[in-house]
Amino acid sequence: MVNFHFGFWDPLLVVVVTVQATILAYLHHPKWKALMLSLPFPFTVAVLAVGQPLDATNVLGLVLLAIFTYGVRLLHQNLRMPIIPSIVVAALGYGLIGWLVAGVVPRSDIAFWLACAGTLALAVILLKITSHREERGHRSSLPVWIKLPIIMAVVILLLLIKQGLRGFTTVFPMVGVVAAYEARHSLWTMSRQIPIITLAKVPMMIVCRLAQNHFSLPAALALSWIAFLVGLLLISLSARFTASRQME
């Protein structure tokens, strides 16, 4: 039996995801879509909606996010499955794995730190093997009045099972589902963005985990945004430095 509690943050999450996904859909260049995908507004509100302290499931959600994104690309580009079934299969896979794993992952500190170390290592590997590619842009031609109900339905369905998924809810590709469809001509770029998001978001989660023991959850999340933005800036500067060295 699903224990569903609809609180203040739930409708706000629907609004935030809908706005961010809609903006992403109407951006043309893959790099701007990737940047919009990176912004952790849905994560922030989802943490408040779930109402549980951050633990290992939040971090491991980033692993499932990578599986979702790379899975969509594999199904659509390699196995020639149509984009919508590819997204549905990958999203169901995220939900199923998250539901099963959430029941066994401990909330302990050691589980959290092990998850951080393993997830960061995976992100570095993925970034190394997913080199930069130039892909063509695409801007959605689907009317907003059709797109909005679809986005809202995805988020509401997720909210119905948020307690069962624990921290996996906060990293579920709510915007990523739309991004995968709208960026179906640049799935490689979207895939490459996932380890970048991970490298910036794990420090964000670490700061939030440490701060939540001393501050309210909203205050801890506000502090964690500083870590995220600093991490994203450092990754961007590192990428530019590497690119300039390769051009010399």
C-alpha positions in Angstrom: 0.0 0.0 0.0 1.4 3.4 -1.0 1.7 5.9 1.8 1.3 9.2 0.0 1.6 12.5 1.8 1.0 15.6 -0.4 2.8 18.5 1.3 3.8 22.1 0.5 6.9 21.2 -1.5 5.2 18.7 -3.8 3.3 21.3 -6.0 6.3 23.5 -6.0 8.4 20.6 -7.4 5.8 20.1 -10.2 6.2 23.8 -11.0 10.0 23.9 -10.9 10.4 20.8 -13.0 7.8 22.0 -15.5 9.5 25.4 -16.0 13.0 24.0 -16.2 12.0 21.2 -18.6 10.1 23.6 -20.8 13.0 26.1 -21.0 15.3 23.2 -21.9 13.0 22.0 -24.6 13.0 25.4 -26.4 16.8 25.9 -26.2 18.5 25.0 -29.5 22.1 24.3 -28.9 23.1 21.1 -27.2 25.5 22.8 -24.8 22.7 25.1 -23.5 20.4 22.1 -23.1 23.2 20.3 -21.2 23.7 23.3 -18.9 20.0 23.6 -18.2 19.9 19.9 -17.4 22.7 20.4 -14.8 21.0 23.0 -12.6 19.8 21.2 -9.4 16.6 23.1 -8.8 14.5 19.9 -9.0 17.0 18.1 -6.7 16.7 20.9 -4.1 12.9 21.0 -4.0 12.7 17.1 -4.2 14.9 16.8 -1.1 12.4 19.1 0.7 9.4 17.2 -0.7 10.8 13.8 0.4 11.6 15.4 3.8 14.4 12.9 4.7 18.0 13.7 5.6 20.4 13.0 2.7 22.0 9.5 2.8 23.6 7.1 0.4 20.5 6.7 -1.7 20.8 10.3 -2.9 24.3 9.7 -4.0 23.6 6.3 -5.6 20.8 8.0 -7.5 23.5 9.7 -9.6 24.6 6.2 -10.7 21.1 5.3 -11.8 20.9 8.7 -13.6 24.0 7.7 -15.6 22.4 4.3 -16.3 19.2 6.1 -17.5 21.0 8.5 -19.8 23.5 6.1 -21.3 20.7 3.6 -21.5 18.5 5.8 -23.6 21.4 6.5 -26.0 22.2 2.8 -26.2 18.6 1.8 -26.9 17.9 4.6 -29.4 21.2 5.0 -31.3 22.7 1.5 -31.0 19.7 -0.8 -30.9 17.5 1.5 -33.1 14.6 1.6 -30.7 12.3 4.6 -31.1 13.1 7.4 -28.7 9.9 7.3 -26.6 10.0 3.6 -25.8 13.8 4.0 -25.1 13.0 6.7 -22.5 10.1 4.7 -21.0 12.3 1.6 -20.6 15.2 3.5 -19.1 12.9 5.4 -16.7 11.1 2.2 -15.6 14.6 0.7 -15.0 15.6 3.6 -12.8 12.4 3.3 -10.8 12.5 -0.4 -10.4 16.2 -0.5 -9.4 15.8 2.5 -7.1 12.8 0.9 -5.4 14.6 -2.4 -4.8 17.9 -0.8 -3.7 16.2 1.8 -1.4 15.0 -1.0 0.9 18.5 -2.4 1.6 20.9 0.6 1.5 21.7 1.7 5.1 21.4 5.3 6.3 24.8 5.1 8.0 27.7 7.5 7.5 30.0 4.7 6.2 27.4 3.8 3.5 27.2 7.5 2.5 31.0 8.0 2.2 31.5 4.7 0.3 28.7 5.8 -2.1 30.4 9.1 -2.6 33.8 7.6 -3.3 32.4 5.0 -5.7 30.2 7.5 -7.5 33.0 10.0 -8.0 35.3 7.3 -9.4 32.6 6.2 -11.8 32.1 9.8 -12.9 35.8 10.2 -13.7 35.8 7.0 -15.7 32.7 8.0 -17.7 34.1 11.5 -18.4 37.4 9.9 -19.7 35.6 7.5 -22.1 32.9 10.0 -23.3 34.9 12.6 -25.3 33.5 15.8 -26.6 31.5 15.7 -29.8 29.9 18.4 -31.9 26.2 17.5 -32.4 23.4 19.4 -34.2 20.9 21.4 -32.2 17.2 21.0 -32.0 14.4 23.2 -30.7 11.0 21.7 -29.7 8.2 22.3 -32.2 5.6 20.7 -29.8 3.1 23.3 -28.5 3.5 24.2 -24.8 -0.1 23.2 -24.0 0.7 19.6 -25.1 4.2 19.5 -23.4 3.2 20.8 -20.0 0.7 18.1 -19.0 3.2 15.4 -20.0 5.9 16.9 -17.8 3.5 17.4 -14.9 2.2 13.8 -15.2 5.8 12.4 -14.9 6.4 14.4 -11.7 3.1 13.6 -10.1 3.6 9.9 -10.7 7.0 10.1 -9.1 5.6 11.9 -6.1 3.2 9.0 -5.6 6.1 6.7 -4.9 8.6 9.1 -3.4 8.7 7.5 0.1 9.5 4.1 -1.4 12.3 5.5 -3.5 13.9 7.5 -0.6 16.8 9.6 -1.9 16.5 8.1 -5.4 13.5 10.3 -5.9 15.7 13.4 -5.6 17.9 12.5 -8.6 15.2 10.8 -10.7 15.5 12.3 -14.3 12.4 14.5 -14.0 13.9 17.0 -16.4 16.1 14.3 -17.9 13.1 12.5 -19.4 12.2 15.6 -21.4 15.9 16.3 -22.1 16.3 12.8 -23.6 13.4 13.4 -26.0 14.2 17.0 -26.9 18.0 16.2 -27.3 17.4 13.0 -29.2 19.8 14.4 -31.9 22.5 15.1 -29.3 22.3 12.2 -26.9 26.1 11.9 -26.7 26.3 15.5 -25.4 23.6 14.7 -22.8 25.5 11.6 -21.8 28.7 13.4 -21.4 27.0 16.0 -19.1 26.1 13.3 -16.6 29.6 12.7 -15.1 30.0 16.5 -15.0 26.8 16.9 -13.1 28.0 14.1 -10.8 31.3 15.6 -10.1 29.6 18.9 -9.1 26.6 17.3 -7.3 28.5 14.9 -5.0 30.3 17.7 -3.2 26.9 19.4 -3.0 25.5 16.4 -1.3 28.5 16.1 1.0 28.0 19.7 2.2 24.3 19.2 2.7 24.9 15.9 4.6 27.4 17.7 7.0 25.3 20.9 7.3 22.0 19.1 8.0 23.3 18.0 11.4 23.7 21.7 12.4 21.1 23.6 10.4 17.6 23.2 9.0 17.3 21.2 5.8 16.6 24.4 3.7 19.6 26.1 5.1 21.8 23.0 4.5 20.6 22.9 0.9 21.4 26.7 0.5 24.9 26.1 1.6 25.2 23.1 -0.7 24.5 25.2 -3.7 27.8 27.1 -3.1 29.6 23.8 -3.3 27.8 22.9 -6.5 28.5 26.2 -8.2 32.2 26.1 -7.2 32.5 22.5 -8.4 30.8 23.3 -11.8 33.1 26.4 -12.2 36.2 24.3 -11.5 35.1 21.6 -13.9 34.5 24.2 -16.6 37.9 25.8 -16.1 39.6 22.4 -16.2 37.8 21.5 -19.4 38.8 24.8 -21.1 42.5 24.4 -19.9 42.6 20.9 -21.3 41.1 22.0 -24.6 43.6 24.8 -25.0 46.5 22.5 -24.2 45.3 20.1 -26.9 45.1 22.9 -29.5 48.7 23.9 -28.9 
